[in-house]
Amino acid sequence: MGARPTMDLATLRRMAGVRDRATSPRPPRPVTRHVPGEEIAPGLRYLEHLHAWPSPPPVVDLTFARLSEARSEHLLHFDTETTGLAGGTGTRAFMIGAADWRPEGLRVRQLYITTMAAEGAMLREFARWVEAETVLVSYNGKSYDAPLLATRYRLARLANPLAGKVHVDLLHPMRRRYRHVWDNCRMQTAERHLLRIVREDDLPGSEAPRAWLTYLRGGSSADLGRVAEHNLQDVRSLSALLVEAHGWAASPASNEK
């Protein structure tokens, strides 16, 4: 009897319906590098929004913060996003958001840098937003944002526009009023209890350094856009929390959880 015909391995695999696996790697997903806003200087982006928002009275009572009063048009609510949370000379702000009251509503302006070299331009632009009568409003800004910016202005050999300004840091009056009522006095806790704002799909502030450095190293800009949204809500909430606190002098401390 003659020898059986032989079939090579490739023929057997075809008969069995086995497909060869692709040997080349899958193409990488496209990286989004789009960043929002207008470039107003090399590496410096600018965003502006106008919101219908709970407006303060013409003169805001600041006795809740152990201060006197301020005209609403002088208030500048500000917040930074930084490369780290520990502070120090190695930490820089890569985004500054600020809100002020205009006749048509709450104006929110944001600056952020897409290159290290643009920091000086951002600091100079922000300084133009601070006027002689400006009253600063922040949340933990006396301990973090203002000292950090002071360091960056000093290292850039620029005058610090925040020096000597009246500064309303809302964290401290919130603690005095609610530290035995709420689990904590973080800003988002105050938003939830006092403004009925619950953030959805919010990128935590602790993730901001990673998002910016990822973009800086050639990665996606998707999370950098989320940082801008987080910062936008921060300064909006600052303005609404100040309006809420304005009425505290006329009412006893709340025990509402």
C-alpha positions as CSV (number, residue, x, y, z in Angstrom):
1,M,0.0,0.0,0.0
2,G,1.3,3.4,-0.9
3,A,2.3,6.0,1.7
4,R,-0.4,8.4,2.7
5,P,-0.1,11.9,1.4
6,T,1.3,14.3,4.1
7,M,-0.1,17.8,4.9
8,D,1.9,20.5,6.4
9,L,0.8,22.4,9.5
10,A,-0.5,25.4,7.7
11,T,-2.9,23.2,5.6
12,L,-4.2,21.5,8.8
13,R,-4.9,24.8,10.4
14,R,-6.8,26.1,7.4
15,M,-8.9,22.9,7.4
16,A,-9.7,23.3,11.1
17,G,-10.7,26.9,10.6
18,V,-7.9,28.2,12.9
19,R,-6.8,31.7,12.0
20,D,-3.4,33.0,12.5
21,R,-3.2,35.7,15.2
22,A,-2.1,39.1,14.0
23,T,1.6,39.5,14.5
24,S,1.6,43.3,14.3
25,P,0.5,45.3,17.3
26,R,-2.8,47.1,17.3
27,P,-2.5,50.8,16.4
28,P,-2.6,53.0,19.5
29,R,-5.7,55.0,20.2
30,P,-5.5,58.6,19.0
31,V,-4.3,61.0,21.7
32,T,-6.5,64.1,22.2
33,R,-4.2,67.1,22.3
34,H,-6.9,69.7,21.9
35,V,-7.0,72.3,24.7
36,P,-9.8,74.7,25.2
37,G,-9.6,78.5,25.3
38,E,-7.8,81.2,23.5
39,E,-4.0,81.4,23.4
40,I,-3.2,84.9,24.6
41,A,0.5,84.4,24.8
42,P,2.8,81.5,23.8
43,G,1.7,78.6,26.0
44,L,-0.9,80.6,27.9
45,R,-4.6,79.8,27.4
46,Y,-7.6,82.0,28.5
47,L,-11.2,80.9,29.2
48,E,-14.1,83.2,30.1
49,H,-17.6,82.3,31.2
50,L,-20.6,84.3,32.3
51,H,-23.2,82.8,34.6
52,A,-26.6,83.7,36.0
53,W,-25.8,83.0,39.6
54,P,-27.1,84.0,43.1
55,S,-26.0,87.5,43.3
56,P,-24.8,89.3,46.5
57,P,-26.2,92.5,47.9
58,P,-24.3,95.7,46.8
59,V,-22.6,95.7,50.2
60,V,-21.6,92.3,51.7
61,D,-21.5,91.8,55.4
62,L,-18.2,90.2,56.3
63,T,-18.7,90.0,60.1
64,F,-18.9,86.2,59.7
65,A,-15.2,86.3,58.8
66,R,-14.4,88.8,61.6
67,L,-14.1,91.6,59.0
68,S,-16.4,94.5,58.3
69,E,-17.9,94.8,54.8
70,A,-17.0,95.0,51.1
71,R,-18.7,96.2,48.0
72,S,-19.7,93.2,45.8
73,E,-17.9,94.7,42.7
74,H,-14.6,94.5,44.6
75,L,-14.8,90.8,45.4
76,L,-12.4,88.5,43.5
77,H,-13.0,84.8,44.2
78,F,-9.9,82.8,43.3
79,D,-8.5,79.3,43.3
80,T,-5.4,77.6,41.8
81,E,-4.6,74.2,40.4
82,T,-1.0,73.2,41.2
83,T,1.7,70.7,40.4
84,G,1.5,69.3,44.0
85,L,-0.3,69.6,47.3
86,A,2.6,69.9,49.6
87,G,3.6,73.4,48.6
88,G,7.2,74.6,48.6
89,T,9.3,76.3,46.0
90,G,9.1,73.3,43.7
91,T,5.3,73.6,43.5
92,R,3.8,75.9,40.9
93,A,0.3,76.9,39.9
94,F,-0.5,75.8,36.3
95,M,-4.1,77.2,36.4
96,I,-5.7,80.2,38.1
97,G,-9.4,80.7,38.2
98,A,-11.1,83.9,39.3
99,A,-14.7,85.1,39.5
100,D,-16.0,88.6,39.9
101,W,-19.4,90.2,39.7
102,R,-20.4,92.1,36.5
103,P,-23.8,93.8,35.9
104,E,-24.8,90.9,33.6
105,G,-23.8,88.1,36.0
106,L,-20.9,86.2,37.5
107,R,-17.8,86.4,35.3
108,V,-15.4,83.5,35.6
109,R,-11.9,83.9,34.0
110,Q,-9.3,81.1,33.9
111,L,-5.7,81.1,32.9
112,Y,-3.6,78.0,32.4
113,I,-0.2,77.2,31.0
114,T,0.7,74.5,28.5
115,T,4.4,75.0,28.7
116,M,6.7,75.7,31.7
117,A,7.9,78.9,30.0
118,A,4.5,80.5,30.1
119,E,4.3,80.8,33.9
120,G,5.6,84.4,33.9
121,A,3.0,85.5,31.4
122,M,0.2,83.9,33.5
123,L,1.4,85.6,36.6
124,R,1.5,89.0,34.9
125,E,-2.0,88.5,33.4
126,F,-3.5,87.5,36.8
127,A,-1.9,90.6,38.4
128,R,-3.9,92.8,36.0
129,W,-7.1,91.3,37.5
130,V,-6.2,92.5,41.0
131,E,-7.1,96.2,41.6
132,A,-6.4,98.5,44.5
133,E,-9.9,97.9,46.1
134,T,-9.9,94.1,45.5
135,V,-11.1,91.9,48.3
136,L,-9.9,88.3,47.9
137,V,-12.2,85.4,48.6
138,S,-10.9,81.8,48.8
139,Y,-11.3,78.4,50.4
140,N,-8.1,77.6,52.4
141,G,-6.4,80.3,50.2
142,K,-4.7,82.0,53.2
143,S,-2.8,78.8,54.0
144,Y,-2.2,77.5,50.5
145,D,-3.1,79.4,47.3
146,A,-1.9,82.9,48.4
147,P,1.5,81.8,49.9
148,L,2.1,79.6,46.8
149,L,1.4,82.5,44.5
150,A,3.6,84.8,46.6
151,T,6.5,82.3,46.2
152,R,6.0,82.1,42.4
153,Y,5.8,85.9,42.0
154,R,9.0,86.2,44.1
155,L,10.8,83.6,42.1
156,A,9.7,85.3,38.9
157,R,10.9,88.6,40.3
158,L,7.5,90.2,39.9
159,A,5.5,92.2,42.4
160,N,2.9,90.1,44.3
161,P,-0.5,91.6,43.6
162,L,-2.1,89.8,46.5
163,A,0.2,91.4,49.2
164,G,-1.8,93.5,51.7
165,K,-5.2,92.7,50.3
166,V,-8.2,92.0,52.5
167,H,-8.6,88.2,52.3
168,V,-11.8,86.3,53.2
169,D,-10.9,82.7,53.6
170,L,-14.2,80.8,53.8
171,L,-12.7,77.7,55.3
172,H,-12.3,79.2,58.8
173,P,-15.8,80.6,59.3
174,M,-17.2,77.3,57.9
175,R,-15.2,75.4,60.6
176,R,-16.3,77.7,63.4
177,R,-20.0,77.3,62.4
178,Y,-20.1,73.6,61.3
179,R,-17.2,71.6,62.7
180,H,-19.5,69.9,65.2
181,V,-22.3,69.5,62.7
182,W,-20.7,68.0,59.5
183,D,-18.2,65.2,59.1
184,N,-15.7,67.6,57.7
185,C,-15.6,71.1,56.4
186,R,-14.1,70.5,52.9
187,M,-15.4,72.7,50.2
188,Q,-17.5,70.0,48.5
189,T,-19.1,69.2,51.9
190,A,-20.1,72.9,52.2
191,E,-21.4,72.8,48.6
192,R,-23.6,69.8,49.3
193,H,-25.1,71.1,52.6
194,L,-25.5,74.7,51.8
195,L,-25.8,74.9,48.0
196,R,-27.3,71.5,47.3
197,I,-24.6,70.9,44.7
198,V,-23.3,67.4,44.2
199,R,-20.6,67.1,41.7
200,E,-20.8,64.3,39.1
201,D,-17.7,63.0,37.2
202,D,-15.6,65.6,39.0
203,L,-11.8,65.1,38.7
204,P,-10.5,65.4,42.3
205,G,-8.0,68.2,42.9
206,S,-5.4,65.6,43.9
207,E,-5.5,64.3,40.3
208,A,-4.8,67.8,38.8
209,P,-0.9,67.4,38.9
210,R,-1.1,64.1,37.0
211,A,-3.5,65.5,34.4
212,W,-1.2,68.5,33.7
213,L,2.0,66.6,33.6
214,T,0.5,63.9,31.4
215,Y,-0.3,66.6,28.8
216,L,3.0,68.3,29.3
217,R,4.8,65.0,28.4
218,G,2.8,64.6,25.2
219,G,-0.2,62.6,26.5
220,S,-3.9,63.3,26.2
221,S,-5.4,66.6,27.2
222,A,-8.8,65.0,28.2
223,D,-8.1,65.2,31.9
224,L,-6.7,68.6,31.6
225,G,-10.1,69.7,30.4
226,R,-11.7,68.1,33.4
227,V,-9.3,70.1,35.7
228,A,-10.6,73.3,34.1
229,E,-14.2,72.2,34.8
230,H,-13.3,71.4,38.4
231,N,-11.6,74.8,38.8
232,L,-14.6,76.5,37.2
233,Q,-17.0,74.9,39.7
234,D,-14.7,75.8,42.6
235,V,-14.8,79.6,41.9
236,R,-18.5,79.5,41.1
237,S,-19.1,77.8,44.5
238,L,-16.9,80.3,46.3
239,S,-19.2,83.1,45.1
240,A,-22.4,81.3,46.2
241,L,-20.9,80.3,49.6
242,L,-20.1,83.9,50.2
243,V,-23.6,85.0,49.4
244,E,-24.8,82.2,51.9
245,A,-22.4,83.4,54.6
246,H,-23.5,87.0,54.2
247,G,-26.7,86.2,56.0
248,W,-25.2,84.4,59.0
249,A,-25.0,87.5,61.2
250,A,-28.8,87.7,61.2
251,S,-29.4,84.0,62.0
252,P,-28.2,81.5,64.6
253,A,-25.9,78.7,63.7
254,S,-27.7,75.9,61.9
255,N,-27.7,72.3,63.2
256,E,-28.8,70.9,59.8
257,K,-26.8,68.0,58.5
